[in-house]
């Protein structure tokens, strides 16, 4: 025996599957899990019971249990992940296809019988065609649910289970890309349905490092609470747990060792003990008899040429900077093929890709890729947590998981609301949407060109009158709206020169003439692609293009987070526009929450933009005139 706590055995690169026994309180049938849940409620009054759909290995489940909940149901289609979940958690762990309507009904009915408190999950969300979006929006807005269809997207299955089970709280986790889609179609559909069923909904893109996860990883988190209760997000921290802080206590691993062969992958290495608070937390669940052991601290065998290449790398070296004789890939395509991680900073995001290619995850001090245990630590899985299947399956489960520390933070915040005797009610999106629409209907609420359904007139109105007072805009607009097409604008240059001179915008008139000529020469169309092309060519301001898209959307109207809308949203939710760090995620989510998802969302969005431009101005906001003033954090904070 040496550093490895088993006699020397054959080593192979493929690795063997780890077989894990089921949890002692594993349930095989629906009746068993219902009875098991009732015993929990009888023996532990007030215990919150949870389910985890699309659970993977159980990162969310583990975090919820660390937050004091009891997870009694998990579902995933990955068999190795399912075995991992069944080993670590009591109750049922099922490999059912949640695209199957019969299974959806079965899960919903089981969870309803359990009287589930918290339903968590991260359903995959695929994009819709424009035709599919049109149908889905109709169903959402009219309170209808889609007939059971095996082809439907899994987020709809998830919502159907929510409808059937009626949990007290819903937690949904997904990639931030859900909020980057121009129309935010799926996210807004989910929010609308949940609100229609009596839930308050809040969603946010979170940086997981702010909850103690030692990597740069962003996730979209949605929390919905039955009865309209207000959810308070857990406090964030700017203090980072660095990669070195997370893994430096683990013993060294030689680059030539490869997967350590054992019939049940039970090989362990000698461990000398934790040195930091994070490391102590990771070791807390390890049995005393295994205090000197660390399992799964193995990785792939490193090729000789890769080892030589790794020797040249520091944390800032690019693949293209390696000596040519050490390159196995084109450096113009794979500029970041090899990445040595920085022990004094966050790790790069651990993804399922690590199961196939570890070159993005080269150890900060050793010439090898990360081990299974190191990847698990970076995801905040504790050292007692094992992963069923071969090593590649373990990496995949780790990369796909919700970091337990993140799940614990969200779960604790949800638990605090559900266990309070009284809790404030949250503001619904239909309330703010209605207030914006009503304000926009007033005579001076919305600029007249934004009421137009002509993209060309929206561009003209915004370019010529967007910075004018309502009095000037109202007086000049009847002249501008006569130029109904780019061709008419080009033909009426004498009148154009006269009007633009009144406004002191001769240069703007010339630029619009050039734009009108280009549009007319290209067929007169201003569809989305053409607008984007005109912006790219410098002929059209992006702000005007975005307003045109809202005025006459091709299918769903986009959610536009321009400066004016962001200012209102930031002040409304946090009392400062500086809160919105990223207009493509935080900003658009905040705007989406204000305008909702309804037949009137377009009018609400136009009104929101006008509100930011004319009332909620940067230096002297006129809060008493704002239709959102009674709920606004900024107005409340500054006594306006």
Secondary structure, DSSP 8 states (H G I E B T S, - for coil): --SBSS----EESS---B-----TTB--SHHHHHHHHHHHHHHSTT--EEEEET-TTSHHHHHHHHTT-EEEEEE-S-HHHHHHHHHHSSBEEE---TTSHHHHHHHHHHHHHHT-SEEEE--------HHHHHHHHHHHHTT------TTS-HHHHHHHHHHHH--SEEEEEE-GGGGTSTT-HHHHHHHHHHHHTTEEEEEEEEEGGGGT-SB--EEEEEEEEETTB-------------HHHHHTTS----TT--EE--TTS--EEE-----SHHHHHHHTTS-GGGTTEEES-------HHHHHHHHT--TT--GGGS-GGG--S-TTT-TTSS-B--TTS-B----GGGGT--TT-B-SSSSSB--HHHHHHHTT--TT----BSHHHHHHHHHHS--HHHHHHHHHHHHHHHT-S---B---HHHHHHHHHHHHHSTTTS-GGGG-S-HHHHHHHHHHHTTS-HHHHHHHHHHHTT--SHHHHHHTHHHHHHHHHHTT-HHHHHHHHHHHHHHHHTTS---HHHHHHHHHTTSS-HHHHHHHHHHT-SSS------HHHHHHHHHHHHSSGGG---IIIIIHHHHHHHH-SSTTHHHHHHHHHHHHHHTS-SS---GGG-TTGGG-HHHHHHT-
